[in-house]
Amino acid sequence: MGDAVLDSVVIGAGQAGLSASYHLRRRGLSHVVLDADGAPGGAWQHRWDSLSMRDVHGVAALPDSEPPADEAGRANVVVPAYFDRYEREHGLPVLRPIRVDEVTSAGDLLVVRAGDRTWTTRTLVNATGTWSHPFVPRYPGMETFRGEQLHPVAYPGAEHFRGRRVVVVGGGASAVQLLGELAPVTDTFWVTRREPVWRTDDFTPDHGRQAVALVEERVRRGLAPASVVSVTGLVLREQERAAERLGAYVRHPMFVAVEPDGVRMPDGTLESAQAILWATGFRPAVGHLAPLALRSEYGGIRLDGTTAVADRRVQLVGYGPSASTIGANRAGRVAARGVAAWLDREAQSESIASSA
Ligand SMILES: Cc1cc2nc3c(=O)[nH]c(=O)nc-3n(C[C@H](O)[C@H](O)[C@H](O)COP(=O)(O)OP(=O)(O)OC[C@H]3O[C@@H](n4cnc5c(N)ncnc54)[C@H](O)[C@@H]3O)c2cc1C
């Protein structure tokens, strides 16, 4: 630690970080993976207990391995066990728990600091996901609400809400899934800012690729990334049919204010509520990169593939278009290539300098 200059430091040991580490290792590049969590599994270890492998949209296999196949198991058990095996089988150099506080530039090198420990590296692969940055928008009167307000990161299961009216906010996959669980045990009321886009049966892999390309284009321009689901559309699965029959997926426009006993709708009516579930998504966990000033004037980090345009030593994986297990997987390979390209360039400029 501290002394030797590493070829790379990977921050985060979710799907994206493990894939990057696998490809760095294949290329024989020295690196460590620093992970804030106490155990393997990335964000999957924190998913709510009722999320089963049947509920997830498919967890892609990590490079050079088979995908987890336990259909009946809990996602927060099956996927962490899979990551754990993978880390050990491939001897990936993961250190935990280590939460990186900041990354700074020191001449040609980068310094990664976590508390009083530092690592010096030529390049960085950031793979910190979004789970640690749940996003809840501000609405007037939120602080006056007498009931409970929570984000899905703290979802305790449907039973917790029995007998209480729950307003579910948000038009993403989490909102759809949680409404599916809540509606059979309690009264729900769904609000979204925009009309939800339902995916039709003729959704093909080609549509999926086009959707990812849309997010890719945003990131190339330096805009804040949209979620991939926001462009692929929503789908109701078998396990959500009971909720559908109960009318859970009748969408209402966003309320204008929160009041002690409910939410005030744009037409002036008060919808009573004892709980508000803010299924309003996440933001990339990139605060520790602030000293590198990577953000564009549009608020996002401009990427060329996975390379940060403002500092080509830095790769971002699991960010924007690669924020899915399959995208994270591919991004890990691309990032390792980006790291190698940077190191080659550096080696070349050093040899030119020494022969001059
Ligand atoms: C509820 C839910 C369900 C989903 N279901 C699916 C699905 O079925 N299929 C699919 O493809 N995608 C799904 N996704 C998206 C998918 O989970 C993610 O895109 C992918 O797993 C993220 O992998 P990641 O490696 O980018 O991040 P994560 O798994 O979040 O890993 C990030 C890691 O970085 C660490 N970290 C964060 N900050 C720091 C720091 N400062 N210092 C050190 N370490 C840090 C964390 O401890 C964590 O281990 C889902 C997302 C959600 C929220």
The ligand as an SDF file (V2000), in Angstrom:
LIG
                    3D

 53 58  0  0  0  0  0  0  0  0999 V2000
  -33.6860   -2.4820   -7.6180 C   0  0  0  0  0  0  0  0  0  0  0  0
  -32.7930   -2.6520   -8.7830 C   0  0  0  0  0  0  0  0  0  0  0  0
  -32.9020   -3.8050   -9.5730 C   0  0  0  0  0  0  0  0  0  0  0  0
  -32.0700   -3.9770  -10.6800 C   0  0  0  0  0  0  0  0  0  0  0  0
  -32.2320   -5.1000  -11.4280 N   0  0  0  0  0  0  0  0  0  0  0  0
  -31.4200   -5.2930  -12.4970 C   0  0  0  0  0  0  0  0  0  0  0  0
  -31.5420   -6.4710  -13.2810 C   0  0  0  0  0  0  0  0  0  0  0  0
  -32.3860   -7.3100  -13.0220 O   0  0  0  0  0  0  0  0  0  0  0  0
  -30.7000   -6.6340  -14.3400 N   0  0  0  0  0  0  0  0  0  0  0  0
  -29.7470   -5.7130  -14.6560 C   0  0  0  0  0  0  0  0  0  0  0  0
  -28.9930   -5.9010  -15.6220 O   0  0  0  0  0  0  0  0  0  0  0  0
  -29.6240   -4.5870  -13.9260 N   0  0  0  0  0  0  0  0  0  0  0  0
  -30.4340   -4.3490  -12.8690 C   0  0  0  0  0  0  0  0  0  0  0  0
  -30.3030   -3.2120  -12.1300 N   0  0  0  0  0  0  0  0  0  0  0  0
  -29.2300   -2.3020  -12.4730 C   0  0  0  0  0  0  0  0  0  0  0  0
  -27.9590   -3.0250  -12.0310 C   0  0  0  0  0  0  0  0  0  0  0  0
  -28.0770   -3.4520  -10.7020 O   0  0  0  0  0  0  0  0  0  0  0  0
  -26.8080   -2.1790  -12.0570 C   0  0  0  0  0  0  0  0  0  0  0  0
  -26.6800   -1.4660  -13.2480 O   0  0  0  0  0  0  0  0  0  0  0  0
  -25.5120   -2.9800  -11.8860 C   0  0  0  0  0  0  0  0  0  0  0  0
  -25.6590   -4.1240  -11.0900 O   0  0  0  0  0  0  0  0  0  0  0  0
  -24.6440   -2.0210  -11.1820 C   0  0  0  0  0  0  0  0  0  0  0  0
  -23.3800   -2.5700  -11.0460 O   0  0  0  0  0  0  0  0  0  0  0  0
  -22.2440   -1.5900  -10.6270 P   0  0  0  0  0  0  0  0  0  0  0  0
  -21.0360   -2.4280  -10.5330 O   0  0  0  0  0  0  0  0  0  0  0  0
  -22.2110   -0.4120  -11.5200 O   0  0  0  0  0  0  0  0  0  0  0  0
  -22.6550   -0.9890   -9.1940 O   0  0  0  0  0  0  0  0  0  0  0  0
  -22.9650   -1.6050   -7.7540 P   0  0  0  0  0  0  0  0  0  0  0  0
  -23.4400   -2.9950   -7.7700 O   0  0  0  0  0  0  0  0  0  0  0  0
  -23.7830   -0.5630   -7.0760 O   0  0  0  0  0  0  0  0  0  0  0  0
  -21.5090   -1.6270   -7.0760 O   0  0  0  0  0  0  0  0  0  0  0  0
  -20.8790   -0.4620   -6.6890 C   0  0  0  0  0  0  0  0  0  0  0  0
  -19.8720   -0.8120   -5.6430 C   0  0  0  0  0  0  0  0  0  0  0  0
  -19.1190    0.3670   -5.3980 O   0  0  0  0  0  0  0  0  0  0  0  0
  -18.9000    0.5120   -4.0150 C   0  0  0  0  0  0  0  0  0  0  0  0
  -18.7000    1.9230   -3.7280 N   0  0  0  0  0  0  0  0  0  0  0  0
  -19.5520    2.9630   -3.8900 C   0  0  0  0  0  0  0  0  0  0  0  0
  -18.9750    4.1300   -3.5310 N   0  0  0  0  0  0  0  0  0  0  0  0
  -17.7050    3.8170   -3.1400 C   0  0  0  0  0  0  0  0  0  0  0  0
  -16.5970    4.5630   -2.6690 C   0  0  0  0  0  0  0  0  0  0  0  0
  -16.6540    5.9010   -2.5220 N   0  0  0  0  0  0  0  0  0  0  0  0
  -15.4530    3.9200   -2.3490 N   0  0  0  0  0  0  0  0  0  0  0  0
  -15.3450    2.5670   -2.5090 C   0  0  0  0  0  0  0  0  0  0  0  0
  -16.3740    1.8070   -2.9680 N   0  0  0  0  0  0  0  0  0  0  0  0
  -17.5350    2.4180   -3.2750 C   0  0  0  0  0  0  0  0  0  0  0  0
  -20.1370   -0.0630   -3.3560 C   0  0  0  0  0  0  0  0  0  0  0  0
  -19.8310   -0.4830   -2.0400 O   0  0  0  0  0  0  0  0  0  0  0  0
  -20.4950   -1.2220   -4.3060 C   0  0  0  0  0  0  0  0  0  0  0  0
  -19.9090   -2.4260   -3.8610 O   0  0  0  0  0  0  0  0  0  0  0  0
  -31.1150   -3.0000  -11.0140 C   0  0  0  0  0  0  0  0  0  0  0  0
  -30.9840   -1.8610  -10.2240 C   0  0  0  0  0  0  0  0  0  0  0  0
  -31.8220   -1.6740   -9.1270 C   0  0  0  0  0  0  0  0  0  0  0  0
  -31.6890   -0.4210   -8.3040 C   0  0  0  0  0  0  0  0  0  0  0  0
  1  2  1  0
  2  3  1  0
  2 52  2  0
  3  4  2  0
  4  5  1  0
  4 50  1  0
  5  6  2  0
  6  7  1  0
  6 13  1  0
  7  8  2  0
  7  9  1  0
  9 10  1  0
 10 11  2  0
 10 12  1  0
 12 13  2  0
 13 14  1  0
 14 15  1  0
 14 50  1  0
 15 16  1  0
 16 17  1  0
 16 18  1  0
 18 19  1  0
 18 20  1  0
 20 21  1  0
 20 22  1  0
 22 23  1  0
 23 24  1  0
 24 25  2  0
 24 26  1  0
 24 27  1  0
 27 28  1  0
 28 29  2  0
 28 30  1  0
 28 31  1  0
 31 32  1  0
 32 33  1  0
 33 34  1  0
 33 48  1  0
 34 35  1  0
 35 36  1  0
 35 46  1  0
 36 37  1  0
 36 45  1  0
 37 38  2  0
 38 39  1  0
 39 40  1  0
 39 45  2  0
 40 41  1  0
 40 42  2  0
 42 43  1  0
 43 44  2  0
 44 45  1  0
 46 47  1  0
 46 48  1  0
 48 49  1  0
 50 51  2  0
 51 52  1  0
 52 53  1  0
M  END
$$$$
